[in-house]
Amino acid sequence: MRRRVWLTAMLLTAVGCSGKSTKSRAKTTKSSRPARKHPKGPKTMGGLLLDAYIEDLKSPAGDKRINAARELANMGPNAKKAVPLLEKMATDKDGKVSAAAKQALVSIRK
């Protein structure tokens, strides 16, 4: 039992959890950090992913275009840059490709 308590205390200390309340910690953390000017993480990667999916829409392989359309649909309104290609793809002879493009357009235009 003592080992478990000791291990828990050591882990909490290593993670940075102290016995203070979160309110007081949030105030000190907020004032000690400068404001971020640039987004980090997925927001930055979104542009790269969007460009890659747009390139995939131009591919001759139907499966690649369908997957790109589905991923763009998951991005929602952030993928507005792909709308002209998706509109062109919506008139494709392949029914699966055109259906994926139409679904992506619906999701993007929400």
C-alpha positions in Angstrom: 0.0 0.0 0.0 2.8 2.4 0.9 4.5 1.7 -2.4 1.4 2.5 -4.3 0.9 5.8 -2.5 4.6 6.7 -3.0 4.5 5.8 -6.7 1.4 7.9 -7.2 2.9 10.9 -5.5 6.1 10.5 -7.6 4.1 10.3 -10.8 2.0 13.3 -9.9 5.1 15.3 -9.1 6.7 14.2 -12.4 3.7 15.3 -14.4 3.5 18.6 -12.6 0.4 18.1 -10.5 0.7 19.8 -7.2 -1.9 19.9 -4.5 -3.0 23.4 -5.6 -6.4 24.0 -7.1 -6.7 24.3 -10.9 -8.1 27.9 -10.7 -5.0 29.3 -9.0 -2.8 27.3 -11.3 -4.6 28.5 -14.4 -4.2 32.1 -13.4 -0.4 31.8 -12.8 0.1 29.8 -16.0 -1.9 32.2 -18.1 -0.1 35.3 -16.9 3.4 33.7 -17.1 3.1 32.6 -20.8 3.2 34.9 -23.7 0.2 34.8 -26.2 0.8 32.5 -29.2 0.8 34.2 -32.5 0.7 31.1 -34.7 -1.5 28.1 -34.5 0.1 24.8 -33.6 -0.8 21.2 -34.4 -3.7 20.2 -36.6 -4.6 23.7 -37.6 -1.2 24.1 -39.3 -1.3 20.6 -40.8 -4.8 21.2 -42.2 -3.5 23.3 -45.1 -1.0 20.6 -46.0 -3.6 17.9 -45.9 -6.0 20.0 -47.9 -3.5 20.5 -50.7 -2.6 16.8 -50.7 -6.3 15.8 -51.0 -6.8 18.4 -53.8 -3.9 16.8 -55.7 -5.5 13.4 -55.1 -8.8 14.6 -56.7 -6.8 15.1 -59.9 -5.6 11.5 -59.9 -6.8 9.1 -62.6 -7.3 6.3 -60.0 -11.0 6.3 -58.9 -10.3 4.9 -55.4 -7.8 7.7 -54.7 -10.3 10.3 -55.7 -13.1 8.7 -53.6 -10.9 8.6 -50.5 -9.8 12.2 -51.1 -13.4 13.3 -51.4 -14.4 11.5 -48.2 -11.5 13.1 -46.3 -12.5 16.6 -47.7 -16.0 15.9 -46.5 -14.7 15.2 -43.0 -12.9 18.6 -43.1 -16.3 20.3 -43.7 -16.3 24.1 -44.5 -12.5 24.3 -44.1 -12.2 22.5 -47.5 -13.9 25.2 -49.5 -10.8 25.4 -51.7 -11.7 22.0 -53.2 -15.2 22.9 -54.3 -14.5 23.6 -58.0 -12.8 20.2 -58.4 -15.5 18.4 -56.5 -18.2 20.0 -58.7 -16.3 18.8 -61.8 -15.9 15.3 -60.2 -19.7 15.2 -59.4 -20.4 14.7 -63.1 -18.0 11.8 -63.4 -19.1 8.7 -65.3 -18.2 6.4 -62.4 -21.2 6.4 -60.0 -19.1 5.9 -56.9 -16.8 8.8 -57.7 -19.7 11.2 -58.4 -21.6 10.1 -55.3 -18.5 10.7 -53.1 -18.0 14.1 -54.7 -21.7 15.1 -54.2 -21.5 14.0 -50.5 -18.4 16.0 -50.0 -20.0 19.1 -51.5 -22.9 18.7 -49.2 -20.6 18.4 -46.1 -18.5 21.4 -47.2 -21.4 23.7 -47.9 -23.0 23.2 -44.5 
